[in-house]
Amino acid sequence: MSDLKSQIGASKAGRRFIAQMRYFNEGDFRKLRGFMHSGYYDLVLMENPVERRLLDLKAARRLHGRLKVAQVEAAQDYSIQLIMQGEKGGAPLRLRLTVNESYPHQITHYSLKPVDGGSDDCRKR
C-alpha cells in the first residue's frame, strides 16, 4: 500500500484525493463540508452544491463503508483515476478526480461510479 500512497501523493490531484478521503473514511462530514467549500472550484459548486454532494457521499458511506484504493489506473499531476473497494464488499468503484492547474489546485471534477457501469449509486459530479 505504501507504493500506492507514494504514487497517489506525488500528484496535486492525489493530494486533494487524500485530504477528501480522510474526512470521508472518518465519517467527519462537517470537516468534509468545509473542505468542499474551500477545495472545490466555484463553478463546479454552482452546478452541484456542497449539500447535494454531501448527501451523495453520505449515501456512498452507508452503502460501501470506508473506501480504500485497490488500484491506480492513472495518476497524473492534475488528474487521478482509481479503483476503490468498500469495506462492506460489493462492486468496485471508479473514482475520477481532476484539479485545476493553478494554485490552490481546486477540484474541477469528481465522480464515483461502479466499475461495471451499472446503476450509478454515487452520481457524477
Secondary structure, DSSP 8 states (H G I E B T S, - for coil): -HHHHHHHHTSHHHHHHHHHHHHHHHT-HHHHHHHHHHHB-HHHHHHS-HHHHHHHHHHHHHHH-SEEEEEEEEE-SSEEEEEEEETT--S-EEEEEEE-SSTT--EEEEEEEETT----SS---
